Amino acid sequence: MKINNITNVEKFFEIVDSCKGRVELVTAEGDTLNLKSKLSQYVSLANIFSNEAAIPELEIIASNPEDIRKLMNFMMDGNE
């Protein structure tokens, strides 16, 4: 799933941390990073936020259908 224009990064990672299954970021090179890992969160933020005030687009893989709903709800309601 592609997630666009994340402006509330702190809330996004709170949602990721609350997920029950794996949540992975697919990099531009095709690698996957486990976003539930704090180290991966910091690495992904460092790469994404080099000169950006918001995250323009991420490709996320979530293994649990409930987690997918959480992420979708965040994008529809909580990304402010």
C-alpha positions, 0 to 999 in steps of 0.5 A, spaced: 500 500 500 502 506 498 501 512 503 502 519 501 503 526 505 505 524 512 505 530 516 504 527 523 510 523 523 510 522 530 502 519 530 504 515 524 509 511 528 505 510 534 500 507 529 506 502 526 508 501 534 501 499 535 500 494 530 500 486 531 503 484 525 509 486 521 509 493 518 515 494 513 517 499 508 519 498 501 525 502 499 526 505 492 531 499 491 526 494 493 529 492 500 524 492 506 525 495 513 521 492 519 518 499 521 516 496 528 524 496 529 526 503 532 533 503 529 529 502 522 524 508 524 530 512 525 534 510 519 528 511 514 526 518 517 534 520 516 533 518 509 526 521 508 527 527 511 534 530 508 530 536 506 523 535 507 518 537 512 513 531 511 514 524 508 511 525 501 510 517 499 511 511 502 510 504 500 508 499 506 507 492 507 502 490 513 501 483 514 495 483 519 488 486 516 487 489 522 493 493 521 492 495 514 485 498 517 489 502 522 494 505 517 488 506 512 484 510 518 490 514 520 491 516 512 483 518 512 482 521 519 489 522 523 494 525 519 494 532 521 
